[in-house]
């Protein structure tokens, strides 16, 4: 069955609430790198960001000059060189940046203008959530969509969560009003390593994107980073009996679930449990 994401597709990931251990934005940035990182549009940050929270960054440039880089959201597309080598990447776009602090509806209006101007037909949301899962097993990705056709083709679940949301949900609501199909991917990140970036979660998300867009995205760089990340956690656990025992209990639970052929409903249960447990914690990743 042909994927509806063979068309012009936008991948969306935001820093902040929807991005535990930077799993979503690491995946989005890897896609940006592979498509050449050509900035097509950017949002003026003045109306949407609290600069005491998302601070501008100063960098040294040539001849002693210094440059301020302001937080913003950018729409990024493939360069001509990349498109020549990988023609399907001409249909792949990425939207990424910090989650805005204010005026979410106006912000969503600007995103919808980007989508309309570039004739984007489908959207993929990337998110990462903390969960009781072991780092030593494949990262699970929960898939959801309100569109039956998308669920049937890609084995996704119908969203059931009720509660506080992130900016992804605001954009998702607008997409539904315009009847633009979308699919959400959420990677489950081991909660005991949430203070450092999790390339293994990014790898799972990147592979999920490639599964539906088939654009030729290469996962080798994130795979190497994931190996080093996993090995580093193993080394820490070797020096901490309590941590090692806890990880072993998670591994046994995961292996038991795998032996019972864990299905979408079980993943959905884990996803909903995570969201309910963290609905009052604004710094944790969650969303539509």
C-alpha positions, 0 to 999 in steps of 0.5 A, a space after each residue: 500500500 502506497 504511503 500518503 507521505 510520498 507527497 510534499 511532507 513537512 517534519 515538525 519538531 520543537 525544543 522544550 516540552 515536546 522534546 525529552 532528552 532532545 530526541 525529537 530535535 536531534 532527529 530533525 536536525 539530522 534531517 536538516 543536515 542531510 537535506 542541505 539545510 537551506 532556510 526557506 522561511 523564518 519567523 520573527 521571534 520578537 512577538 513569540 519568545 521570552 528572551 529570558 527563557 530562550 536567550 539569544 546567543 553571541 558568537 565571535 566572527 572574523 576581525 573581532 566582530 561579534 554576532 547575535 543569533 536570536 531564537 527563532 523557528 525556521 522552515 528548511 528545505 533541500 538544496 539543489 545538490 541534494 535533490 540531484 543526488 536524492 530526488 525524493 528529498 525535494 518533497 521533504 521540509 523541516 520546521 524546527 526551533 524553540 517552542 514559543 512562549 506566547 501568542 500560540 494562535 498567531 504563531 500557528 497562523 504563520 506556520 499554516 502560511 508556510 504550509 500553504 505557500 510551499 504546497 505542503 500536503 502532509 505533516 509528520 510530528 516528532 516528539 520524545 517522552 520520558 518512560 520506564 524503558 531500558 536504554 539497552 533495548 530498541 527505542 519504542 516509537 508510538 504512532 498516532 493520527 486522527 485520520 483513519 487512512 493514515 492509521 490503516 496504512 501506517 499502523 497508528 493509534 487514534 489519539 486519546 490523551 486529554 490534558 495540557 498540551 504543547 505547541 504541536 497540538 495547536 498546529 495539529 488542530 489547525 491542520 485538521 481544520 484544513 484537512 491536511 493529514 498528519 502522523 505523530 511519532 513519539 519516542 520513549 526515552 529512558 527516564 533515568 538518563 533524561 539529563 543528556 541528549 539521547 541519540 538512540 531516540 533520535 535514531 528511532 524517530 529518523 528511521 520512523 520518518 524514513 519508513 514513511 517518506 522513503 527519501 533516502 535518509 541515512 541513519 548511520 551517524 545517529 547509529 554510531 552516536 547511539 552505540 557510544 551513548 549506550 556504552 556510556 550508560 553501561 559503564 556508569 551502571 557497572 559502577 552503580 549496583 542500584 542503577 544496574 539492578 533497576 535497568 535489569 528489572 526494566 529489561 526483564 519487563 521489556 523482554 516479557 512484553 516482547 515475548 507477548 508480541 507487544 501491540 499498539 494498544 500496549 504502547 498507547 497505554 504507556 504513552 497515556 500513562 506518561 502524559 497523565 503522570 507528567 501533565 503538571 510538569 511543564 519541562 517534560 516532553 509531551 503533546 498531541 
